[in-house]
Amino acid sequence: MSKVFTDAAAIADDIIRDSGPHLVVGLPLGLGKANHIINALYRRAAADRSLDLTFFSALTLEKPRPSNELEKRFITPVIDRLFGGWPDLDYATALHRGALPPNIKVTEFFFLAGKWLRNTYAQQHYIAANYTHAASYILDRGLNVITQLVAKRVVNGETRYSLSCNTDTTLELLRARAAGGASFRLVGQVNSELPFMPGAGDLPASEFSAILDSPDTDFPLFAPPSEPVSGTKYAIGLHAAGLIKDGGTLQIGIGQVGDALAQSLILRHRDNARFREIAARLAPGSAMAETAPFATGLYGVSEMVFEAFLGLISAGVLRREVDGAVLHGGFFLGPKSFYRALREMTPEQRARIQMTAVSFTNDLYGDEAARRRARVDARFVNNAMMATLMGAAISDGLDNGQVVSGVGGQYNFVAQAFALEGARSILTLESTRREKHGVVSNIRWSYGHTTIPRHLRDIVVTEYGVADLRGKSDAEVIAAMLNVVDSRFQAELMRQAKGAGKLLKSHEIPAAHRANFPDRIKTALKPARAAGLLPSFPFGSDFTEVEQRLIPALETLRDASRSPLALIGLLMEGLRPGDASIQPALARMGLDHPNTFSDRLYRALLNGALKRSGEK
C-alpha cells in the first residue's frame, strides 16, 4: 500500500531514504509535473552536495515573462489572474540564472518553444529524441523515481489515482517495470483540478510507493490562455481542412494552426455552403479535394489533446469510434475552460476520450493489425518553422545547432503516414516571418538543419495553398513549392533552383500563383472574419474583451519596433486623439492619465497601434 504524506519535504526525505543518494527522476512532459515534490527534492540536493540528482523531463512550463514595459503592463494582471497560484519550478529558475548546483542535472528532450535559446546549459544537455524513444532513454540512464501529478477518486472505499494528463511515457515505464525491465518508485501528488480520466491510466493505490495529498500542496493547474488565430493561420487551416477525408483518422500537432484547422472542419460540417464559398475565395480555380460535411465522422489519435478536439467532438466531426473511443491521446494541455470541461463531463462522455501510452498514438507496433484497421485514411497535421524548396522540413532547431523545441512526435507521425495505406503527412507553415531587418521567407532553397528529410516529403501547406510532393521528382517538387511561396520571394528562389540545375531554365510560375501576397489572403477572408465564422478565439478565451483588443495592437507595436521609420509613423498616428472606444484599452494599460514623459510616449504609441490594428 502506498504511503500518504501531507508535507513535500517529508515525501522527499522518504524518496531519498528508499532510493539512495543517486536519484534519476523522471518528470512527465508538460502539465503532469508534481511541482512541490520536484522542488522539495531540488532543495534537498541544493543543500546537500552528497546527493546526486538528475531530472529527466520535457516541456518545462513557465509563466510568461514580459520583455518590455508595455508587455509588462499587459501580462502582469494576466499572470496574476491565470497563474498566480501555480508554483514555479526551482530548477527552471536556477537554469535561467545559470545557478544550477553541480550535483543537480537537468536533461530535456523537448523545450517550450524558444524558451531555452542561447541558454548554454539547456542546449548542451538537450537530448534529440523521438517521443517514442524517450522512455527507453531514461531507463538506460538508471531511472529510479517517477514523480507525477495525479487525480484521486474513492469508490466503495477504494482509492484510485489517475495519470490523467500524462499517460504518455509513464504507462510505457510501468509496463517495463511490470515485465521486470525496470525498477523505480512511482510517486504521486494529488491535484484537485486534474480531471480523473478513465482507461489505462486509472491505477490502484498499490502502483504508487508514496502519495502527497494535502490542501497545502494543491495548486491551480498551469493553464496557458488560447492565443488569437490570425488570418494567415486560418488560411492554412482552411487549406488543410480540404484534405481531411470523411470516415478517416485525424492527428493535430501543437499550435494555433490546430485551432484554425478544427474551426475550419467544424465550419465545413455545420455550414458547408459558407465553407465552400470561403474556400473558393481563398483559392480561386483550385478545387479542394474534400469539402463535404462529415457523414461518418472522424476518429482522433493524437499525442496531444487540446481544447479544439472537444470542439470537434461537440460539433459531431469527431465521432467515429475505435474501441469505444472517438479520441485516443497521450497528454493534454490547455486553458482553464478545457480542464473544467473534462471534469464536468459525464462518465459516458469522458469514456470516449481515452488517454493512453505514446507508443499507441505515435506508433503502429504492438497490435499492428488492429491499429491499421482503425487508422484508415489518416491525416497527420503538424507544424514546421521552415521548409526547403526540395521538401525538407525544419521544425525544431536552427542551423547553428540551437534547439528551439524538439522533434517530439513529428517524425513518428510522418513515418506512420508512409506506413499506412491511404495516409498522408501534412506539414503546415506560414510562408514568411518578420525579423529585425524586415520580412523573410520561411521557404528556403536550403538550410543547415533538417527535422524531416526530403525523402519523406509529402504535403506542405502554407497560407497560399497546398503543395503535394509525394512521389514527385525534385523538379516537380520545386515547382509545387514555388507555387505556395510568398510572391516577394518567388523570383529569387526560382533563380537559385535554376542555378543549381534542379529546375528547367524555361520554367515559369503559373499566373494563378504570382499574386501570393498577404493582402490577397486578408481580402479573401475578410467577409468570413466579419461574419464571425473565423473568430480570433474559436473555442473561447481567458482574456477579457479589452485584452483581446490589446493583443493585436501590441503585435502591431512589436512589428513596428523593428523599424525606426515604422515606429515614428505609429507615434505620429498616435499623437492624434483616438475615439472613445480606445479608452478602456488605455485604462487597462494604466495609460489613460499619463503623468510622465515616458507614459505619454507609451500612450501615443499604443494609441497608434490600437487605431491601426482596428483597421485590419
C-alpha positions, 0 to 999 in steps of 0.5 A: 500500500502506498504511503500518504504524506501531507508535507513535500519535504517529508515525501522527499526525505522518504524518496531519498531514504528508499532510493539512495543518494543517486536519484534519476527522476523522471518528470512527465512532459508538460502539465503532469509535473508534481511541482512541490515534490520536484522542488522539495527534492531540488532543495534537498540536493541544493543543500546537500552536495552528497546527493546526486540528482538528475531530472529527466523531463520535457516541456518545462512550463513557465509563466510568461515573462514580459520583455518590455514595459508595455508587455509588462503592463499587459501580462502582469494582471494576466499572470496574476489572474491565470497563474498566480497560484501555480508554483514555479519550478526551482530548477527552471529558475536556477537554469535561467540564472545559470545557478544550477548546483553541480550535483543537480542535472537537468536533461530535456528532450523537448523545450517550450518553444524558444524558451531555452535559446542561447541558454548554454546549459539547456542546449548542451544537455538537450537530448534529440529524441523521438517521443517514442524513444524517450522512455527507453532513454531514461531507463538506460540512464538508471531511472529510479523515481517517477514523480507525477501529478495525479487525480484521486477518486474513492469508490466503495472505499477504494482509492484510485489515482489517475495519470490523467494528463500524462499517460504518455511515457509513464504507462510505457515505464510501468509496463517495463517495470511490470515485465521486470525491465525496470525498477523505480518508485512511482510517486504521486501528488494529488491535484484537485483540478486534474480531471480523473480520466478513465482507461489505462491510466486509472491505477490502484493505490498499490502502483504508487510507493508514496502519495502527497495529498494535502490542501497545502500542496494543491495548486491551480493547474498551469493553464496557458490562455488560447492565443488569437488565430490570425488570418494567415493561420486560418488560411492554412487551416482552411487549406488543410481542412480540404484534405481531411477525408470523411470516415478517416483518422485525424492527428493535430500537432501543437499550435494555433494552426490546430485551432484554425484547422478544427474551426475550419472542419467544424465550419465545413460540417455545420455550414458547408455552403459558407465553407465552400464559398470561403474556400473558393475565395481563398483559392480561386480555380483550385478545387479542394479535394474534400469539402463535404460535411462529415457523414461518418465522422472522424476518429482522433489519435493524437499525442496531444489533446487540446481544447479544439478536439472537444470542439470537434467532438461537440460539433459531431466531426469527431465521432467515429469510434475505435474501441469505444473511443472517438479520441485516443491521446497521450497528454493534454494541455490547455486553458482553464475552460478545457480542464473544467470541461473534462471534469464536468463531463459525464462518465459516458462522455469522458469514456470516449476520450481515452488517454493512453501510452505514446507508443499507441498514438505515435506508433503502429507496433504492438497490435499492428493489425488492429491499429491499421484497421482503425487508422484508415485514411489518416491525416497527420497535421503538424507544424514546421518553422521552415521548409526547403524548396526540395521538401525538407522540413525544419521544425525544431532547431536552427542551423547553428545547432540551437534547439528551439523545441524538439522533434517530439512526435513529428517524425513518428507521425510522418513515418506512420503516414508512409506506413499506412495505406491511404495516409498522408503527412501534412506539414503546415507553415506560414510562408514568411516571418518578420525579423529585425531587418524586415520580412523573410521567407520561411521557404528556403532553397536550403538550410543547415538543419533538417527535422524531416528529410526530403525523402519523406516529403509529402504535403506542405501547406502554407497560407497560399495553398497546398503543395503535394510532393509525394512521389514527385521528382525534385523538379516537380517538387520545386515547382509545387513549392514555388507555387505556395511561396510568398510572391516577394520571394518567388523570383529569387528562389526560382533563380537559385533552383535554376542555378543549381540545375534542379529546375528547367531554365524555361520554367515559369510560375503559373499566373494563378500563383504570382499574386501570393501576397498577404493582402490577397489572403486578408481580402479573401477572408475578410467577409468570413472574419466579419461574419464571425465564422473565423473568430480570433478565439474559436473555442473561447478565451481567458482574456477579457474583451479589452485584452483581446483588443490589446493583443493585436495592437501590441503585435502591431507595436512589436512589428513596428519596433523593428523599424525606426521609420515604422515606429515614428509613423505609429507615434505620429498616428498616435499623437492624434486623439483616438475615439472613445472606444480606445479608452478602456484599452488605455485604462487597462494599460494604466495609460489613460492619465499619463503623468510622465514623459515616458507614459505619454510616449507609451500612450501615443504609441499604443494609441497608434497601434490600437487605431491601426490594428482596428483597421485590419 
